[in-house]
Amino acid sequence: MTPQLDLATVLLLQQCSYIVGFMAFVYIRLVSPTFPGLVLLSSGFLILIVGSVLAGHGTWEMVTERFWKLGSLGAGLFGYTAIWLGLREINRNERSPRAYLIMLLPAVVFGIAFVTELDRMNAPRAASFNTAAALSYLFSAFEFLRRPSYQRLYASWALGTVLMIGGALSTSIALGFLYPPAMIFNPISGFFFIIILNFTLSMFVVILLAERALRDLQAQAETDPLTGVFNRRYFFEHYPQEIGPTDAVLLMDLDHFKQINDTHGHQVGDEVLRACVSRIQTALRRHDILARYGGEEFIALIKDVDQREAKNVAERIRRAVSDHEVKSAGKTIRVTVSIGIALGDPDAIDIQALISQADGCLYSAKNSGRNRVQATFARSAA
């Protein structure tokens, strides 16, 4: 004989799933207050805890029937709406106060249920509760699976899949209450599956936020905070030490940048750096890699080029910087850049040696009057 779960056990497990989620989200909110959506998500689970407790006390006849039925219905309507809003903010990584107006919808439904005494009818009440859950899960799944998100992480897809399953389960249960022949499994089994889903949902939200925090830390470690391009560490950690014959290194230095800082101040100097980096990026090809080498010096690795194309890229960069003035704090500043180029050897060359060659060319460009491109190429490629 197969053991069957009784309603009291299921309600207890349901409370546990809500409590675990609530505690997890509160803890993350306390240690990482910058993550949006956690207040709403923890509030939604807290509301569902209250609804579950009311349902349990009603089952054991510890509160009046109208009170627990109406209370549990309201908890489902408001709790699942808050969960959807919280998951939406987590996915977009931004708070959306305007979206909170959606709370008017469960308020209207609750008001209708109160006036019409819908809560006294078990089937419509249970169907309404599960419909709220289904809509919350399905709209949240849409957020993670269809809409552009702040960061596409593996946990986003997993969370979206879990939410889609939860939406399908809740929809099936809601339909089953309204039309019993369509009930795929008995309500207690359905609630048990939803309980498992709640645990899984909490787990993947935690994993998603952990992945996001790790990605942010990685980006901070690899990105120059002022200009937004890669830093020197990233450049040397992610690119091969041996460079092929169609790879070139460009070493760029803004001319007289110290004079700009001394004359106009470091804040203006920072704006000049950002503006020049933006122009350099527009002159580079999509797959070229730019990094800040130090101070006002930048390095780029451009692949699949010959001598002519390498010079063309460098000239585009030089013109992009020199042909446009930078306006900052009511001042107009003209900036130029000197560029040194070194192309790889057909038998491969060490990247440090190539950078040294590019540095020599840059030094030559500076001594020759600045605002120019100087190149050196391997003997066998000449």
Long-range contacts (C-beta under 8 A, 24 or more apart in sequence): 4-188, 5-188, 5-189, 5-192, 6-188, 7-59, 7-188, 8-56, 8-59, 8-60, 10-188, 10-191, 10-192, 10-195, 11-52, 11-55, 11-56, 11-59, 12-56, 13-192, 13-195, 14-52, 14-191, 14-194, 14-195, 14-198, 15-49, 15-52, 15-53, 15-56, 16-195, 17-195, 17-198, 17-199, 17-202, 18-45, 18-46, 18-48, 18-49, 18-52, 18-198, 19-45, 19-49, 20-198, 20-199, 20-202, 21-45, 21-198, 21-199, 21-201, 21-202, 22-46, 22-49, 24-202, 24-205, 24-206, 25-86, 25-202, 25-205, 28-206, 28-209, 32-209, 32-213, 35-90, 35-93, 35-209, 35-212, 36-89, 36-90, 36-92, 36-93, 36-94, 36-95, 37-85, 37-86, 37-87, 37-88, 37-89, 37-90, 37-91, 37-95, 38-86, 38-90, 39-86, 40-82, 40-83, 40-85, 40-86, 40-89, 41-82, 41-83, 41-86, 41-87, 41-90, 41-205, 42-86, 43-82, 43-86, 44-78, 44-79, 44-80, 44-81, 44-82, 44-83, 44-85, 44-86, 45-79, 45-83, 46-79, 47-75, 47-78, 47-79, 47-82, 48-75, 48-76, 48-79, 48-80, 48-83, 50-75, 51-75, 51-76, 51-79, 65-120, 66-119, 66-120, 69-119, 69-120, 69-125, 70-113, 70-114, 70-119, 72-129, 73-110, 73-113, 73-118, 73-119, 73-125, 73-128, 73-129, 74-106, 74-110, 76-128, 76-129, 76-130, 76-132, 76-133, 77-106, 77-109, 77-110, 77-128, 77-129, 77-132, 78-103, 78-106, 78-107, 78-110, 80-132, 80-133, 80-135, 80-136, 81-105, 81-106, 81-132, 81-136, 83-136, 83-140, 84-135, 84-136, 84-139, 84-140, 87-140, 87-143, 87-144, 87-163, 87-205, 88-139, 88-140, 88-143, 90-205, 90-208, 90-209, 91-140, 91-143, 91-144, 91-147, 91-149, 91-150, 91-156, 92-143, 92-147, 92-149, 92-150, 93-149, 93-150, 93-151, 93-212, 94-150, 106-132, 122-177, 123-177, 123-178, 124-177, 124-178, 126-173, 126-174, 126-177, 126-187, 127-174, 127-175, 127-177, 127-178, 128-174, 130-170, 130-171, 130-173, 130-174, 130-177, 131-170, 131-171, 131-174, 133-166, 133-170, 133-194, 134-166, 134-167, 134-170, 134-171, 134-174, 135-167, 137-163, 137-164, 137-166, 137-167, 137-170, 138-163, 138-164, 138-167, 138-171, 141-166, 141-167, 150-212, 151-212, 151-215, 153-208, 153-211, 153-212, 153-215, 154-211, 155-204, 155-207, 155-208, 155-211, 156-208, 158-204, 158-207, 159-201, 159-204, 159-205, 159-208, 162-197, 162-200, 162-201, 162-204, 163-201, 165-197, 166-194, 166-197, 166-201, 169-193, 169-194, 169-197, 170-194, 224-291, 224-292, 226-270, 226-273, 226-274, 226-292, 227-273, 227-274, 227-277, 227-292, 228-274, 228-277, 229-277, 229-281, 229-290, 229-291, 229-292, 229-298, 230-289, 230-290, 230-291, 230-292, 231-291, 231-292, 232-291, 232-292, 232-293, 232-294, 232-299, 234-291, 235-289, 235-291, 235-293, 235-299, 235-301, 236-351, 239-289, 239-301, 239-351, 240-351, 241-350, 241-351, 241-352, 242-348, 242-349, 242-350, 242-351, 243-344, 243-345, 243-348, 243-349, 243-350, 243-351, 243-354, 244-344, 244-348, 245-343, 245-344, 245-345, 245-346, 245-348, 245-378, 245-381, 246-303, 246-304, 246-305, 246-306, 246-344, 247-301, 247-302, 247-303, 247-304, 247-305, 247-343, 247-344, 248-301, 248-302, 248-303, 248-305, 248-310, 248-341, 248-342, 248-343, 248-344, 249-299, 249-300, 249-301, 249-302, 249-341, 249-342, 249-351, 249-354, 249-355, 249-357, 249-358, 250-299, 250-300, 250-301, 250-302, 250-310, 250-313, 250-314, 250-317, 250-339, 250-340, 250-341, 250-358, 251-293, 251-297, 251-298, 251-299, 251-339, 251-340, 251-341, 251-342, 251-355, 251-358, 251-359, 251-361, 251-362, 252-280, 252-297, 252-298, 252-299, 252-300, 252-317, 252-337, 252-338, 252-339, 252-340, 252-362, 253-296, 253-297, 253-298, 253-337, 253-338, 253-339, 253-362, 253-366, 254-296, 254-297, 254-321, 254-335, 254-336, 254-337, 255-335, 255-336, 255-337, 255-338, 255-366, 255-370, 255-371, 256-336, 256-370, 257-295, 257-296, 257-335, 260-333, 260-335, 264-328, 264-329, 264-331, 264-333, 267-329, 268-328, 268-329, 268-331, 268-333, 271-326, 271-328, 271-329, 272-326, 272-328, 272-333, 272-335, 275-326, 275-328, 275-335, 276-321, 276-326, 276-335, 276-337, 279-317, 279-320, 279-321, 279-324, 280-317, 280-320, 280-321, 280-337, 282-320, 283-313, 283-316, 283-317, 283-319, 283-320, 284-313, 284-317, 285-313, 288-313, 299-355, 299-358, 305-343, 306-343, 307-343, 307-375, 307-377, 307-381, 310-341, 310-343, 310-375, 311-341, 311-373, 311-375, 314-339, 314-341, 314-373, 314-375, 315-373, 318-371, 318-372, 318-373, 322-371, 336-370, 336-371, 337-371, 338-362, 338-365, 338-366, 338-370, 338-371, 338-372, 338-373, 338-374, 339-365, 339-372, 339-373, 339-374, 340-364, 340-365, 340-373, 340-374, 340-375, 340-376, 341-373, 341-374, 341-375, 341-376, 342-375, 342-376, 342-377, 343-375, 343-376, 343-377, 343-378, 343-381, 344-378, 345-378, 345-380, 345-381, 346-378, 346-380, 346-381, 347-380, 349-378
